[in-house]
């Protein structure tokens, strides 16, 4: 332990501190280089502090690993000698035990030449992943900023929200990935290259009017091939996920003229042939159904895929002109598989592709464990709602107000019923939006033989059957498709060995009982992707109409469902264009990292891009890509879940901060934040102050606004990740053990064994 303290003190020397500060400030400047706001330029110190945390944490971890485990450990036994072979220029020599492409080794050769390092030592090779971890934070911030820029009524903003910045820091600290920043494994560099490709993809879909050029298409192919050179399974993310998102982007950019109201069928089951014909024509023209995920039900998922698929098939040349780089990448990958005879390089016998469906069940507890701090805002309102309903003798919901979608209400309070307000009430379980169906409408457009289909589809009464089907399907998958890979049981150095030993391998009945854990975990993760789904309460007053305004804009743009009636959704009260532009202009700099960081308040009238839920098509493509990348792997490895988690975390929206927290605090800070919130910077105190005093007030106001407006769950996530990382580091460094036979004879040459992911 004293040796560890000495190593940590060495990493805190003056030159190391200066190096860390220089790198952190450089990354902070790069993060803000694309922002146009002058306010964001004053927050370099705030931004650099997060990068500084990552640098010193990763630098300390690397130093401790090099001190306690200087020799290659576990898979490093294959990776480090192969990289050293490449460093010596012998590119035709290959270790057949290695199953991944040589991208990491080529990257290491380039890094050593750039830094003019004479020799590829284990320490210098491991340092590559330290740099990659810092760059992951930078590119995650860039990706999240672009995601937020696309979510507010189609208006692109180049600002960086504090939520995006904090999310990027937490992604870099993700324990499974951060652990390998101190070892020479492929996972960290692979994640970095995929994020770089994703950033390029977000630039390609930033606008419907500007189409990406041919050179950008070639750059997309280069990035895709680079991702494949890191890991073969990256093909799913650069082809299926990003290519699918670009295809959806193209068809949504068609934006056909709205059909006359008199020609629009009121409900598909009233005149089945004409209604289906109408909607097929609308979908073919590009009037796709793609609501935010928190407004979507299972039938919305099916309609989303159907409508985008029909639109893509009916507009093939438009789609091909956008996705040809991804098709090229897929063709190159298929050529590699044909040449190699398999997806896997080297040792093919232990890595045979197998259909392993339980992987899509294991992933939900994995996500729920690491996302535990983020799930608290989802659990508490649900428990409070259940408690309130059990204590209340009168119902909180009525069908007349809003029998359907979550948080979808009229934007005019005068149109609301005075009796109550409604939301989608959360079900007990299921991998679906938290919602339940209400009673049937008083207007019986579905009387007679069409009444039952009308109730099932329009009133979502099929939902209990859907939940039952998901539970039965999960049980069947566990019963008939559970695969225990020999590697899982043969190596007690991995945490997965103990997880399987005390859960999956206990008994068949216990294994089936875990369906409840999978279902609840999946429901919680989906709830967190939904973002803010307010509890049953009146929107007037503290909560304002911000959330409703934003969702109503979505509804007119990509909301084309044949299974609903007009009264099901309520009145279509929309914000006028001029009013919308005024609100956007007023709050344009309110959510900058260098500004007051507002709009996460529940009482703000400006819809924050950070709180917007992802679209249904995005989440479905993420789910599909995750399925493709996992179900073909017979081995359950936490490292396989890194990319699915990173993309999930990038999609998670912010939770609005209660306005009671926004309004609290010292008056001096409150006054400065008010000036910043208004975006004019012309407050009386600030105007009268000297430039030095004004700068001091701005810095204090910025810091105070960040503290009191920060989502507490994000801060808890940071602490949670740091605690897990420290725990796994301690087990790796200070709890080694030896492999021995029953008679006490040393195995594996008496080498120390260490716990790891």
MOJO-V113857 format. One record per run of one state. SS is the DSSP state (H for helix, E for strand, C for the rest). FROM is the first residue (numbers start at 0). TO is the last residue. If there is no record, write none. Layout:
SS&FROM&TO  SS&FROM&TO
This chain:
C&0&0  H&1&9  C&10&12  H&13&31  C&32&37  H&38&67  C&68&74  H&75&86  C&87&101  H&102&113  C&114&120  H&121&148  C&149&150  E&151&151  C&152&153  E&154&154  C&155&160  H&161&171  C&172&173  H&174&181  C&182&185  H&186&203  C&204&212  H&213&229  C&230&232  H&233&251  C&252&259  H&260&262  C&263&270  H&271&284  C&285&290  E&291&291  H&292&294  C&295&296  H&297&313  C&314&314  H&315&339  C&340&357  H&358&369  C&370&370  H&371&390  C&391&397  H&398&401  C&402&411  H&412&414  C&415&446  H&447&457  C&458&461  H&462&480  C&481&484  H&485&489  C&490&492  E&493&493  H&494&503  C&504&506  H&507&512  C&513&513  H&514&529  C&530&544  H&545&556  C&557&564  H&565&568  C&569&575  H&576&585  C&586&599  E&600&600  C&601&607  H&608&610  C&611&613  E&614&614  H&615&630  C&631&636  H&637&650  C&651&655  E&656&656  C&657&657  H&658&661  C&662&665  H&666&677  C&678&682  H&683&687  C&688&689  H&690&708  C&709&710  H&711&733  C&734&735  E&736&736  C&737&738  E&739&739  C&740&744  E&745&745  C&746&746  H&747&749  C&750&751  E&752&752  C&753&754  E&755&755  C&756&756
